[in-house]
Amino acid sequence: MGSKIIGVGMYAPPKIMTNNDFAKMVDTNDEWISTRTGIRERHIAEPGTATSDLCLEASRRALTDAGVDPKELDFLVVGTLTPDMPFPSTGCFLQMKLGADRAYAMDVSAACSGFVYSLSVADALVRAGRGKKGLVVGAEILSTVVDYTDRGTCILFGDGAGAAVIAECEEGDGVLSCHLHSDGSLWELIHCPGGGTVDPCNPGTSTVRTNFIRMAGNETFKHAVTRMAEVSLEALERNGVTVADVDLYIPHQANQRIVKAVGKRIGIPEEKVFVNLDRYGNTSAASIPIALAEAKEKGRYSKGDLVLLAAFGGGLTWGSALLRM
Ligand code: COA
């Protein structure tokens, strides 16, 4: 048996920050941000919001789309780099809030590759007989770890959540394959040094501003293009299909220039590439499931279509998944 996505949903908090809002905070402007990144606005959660709150909204929509009751769920997997707390997992908070009493719950930490990693875990759980129905969520409140004095990073990120209900299906349908890779030696390119055991962020022990994202933008950019292209082609090769067979390509929504460069490398026409980063910015683990939900709503894929997902993020981590919808 395999697993298949049978419902999707997304949620973004209502508050929007435009490029002009950033121009009032740091030395930047709408023209620089739009041309270098393609981002025009991003959603930002109100203080006091938990990541599991965003998960809950997205999950309810995905469950409605699938026609599945939370009590039918066997497991929940949440990909996030901004959990509610170091522990318990955001998955456990989501389980409680959803009332998914029968489900076991966990988080997966793979930064912006969090959804593809979580989907791969969920698919493997179904194949291993550890459940027949589950929820896979990517959710972030990146505004809690963004340094709003650093113009090189703060303009990039947004908050949101996306969810997919997966269920057991016949082999050869649904998730055809997942491909995951990591390179921990490049951890420094994009990371958040504080808040863990290395720098616990206790009063008096933490060094200044360690609880924020640090990034070498230019280097990260190059790895994102190379790795997402590679892993996309890997998925096609494994399944004996070509890029011409792909109906929709959903790459991680980090930067329009990255998306364009990856699309060019794998040779997919622009009209088959889904882009919504202009309205959400980079929402890390949430970017692909938000895009999946929007793509469905806009009729960008239908039953039987081949959809290719490709992710890249801190770790470094990257991965792809080929789906028969
Ligand atoms: N507004 C105006 N100028 C800015 C700026 C901003 N928001 N951010 C950086 N700059 C400046 C830099 O200071 C630099 O100035 P200098 O030449 O005087 O030193 C100049 O713009 C060029 O900086 P650079 O970092 O080379 O720009 P870039 O074209 O690489 O674009 C990013 C920067 C961050 C947009 C781009 O590198 C990127 O998107 N990287 C990948 C990030 C990413 O996707 N991370 C997540 C991966 S999951």
Residues whose N, C-alpha, C, O or C-beta is under 5 A from the ligand:
A	BS01	COA	D27 T28 N29 W32 R36 T37 C112 R151 G152 I155 G217 N218 T220 F221 A254 N255 F312 G313 G314
